[in-house]
Amino acid sequence: MSYQKLVPNAKPGLNKFKAEVAKELNVPLSEYNGELTSKQNGSVGGEMVKRMVESYEKNL
């Protein structure tokens, strides 16, 4: 299966957003995050989705 990126230029912005959320949640992100627990990684991803949904709903 082949995946096509919908917005190829979005990666740097998403990485910055991920770093900001991780910092706020005190999750130490690095180039390799294999030492982090699933809970830590999930909390960052979950918070990112929560904020993106809130932003979308606010702009409706």
Secondary structure, DSSP 4 states (H G I P E B T S, - for coil): -----SSGGGHHHHHHHHHHHHHHTT----S--TTS-HHHHHHHHHHHHHHHHHHHHHT-
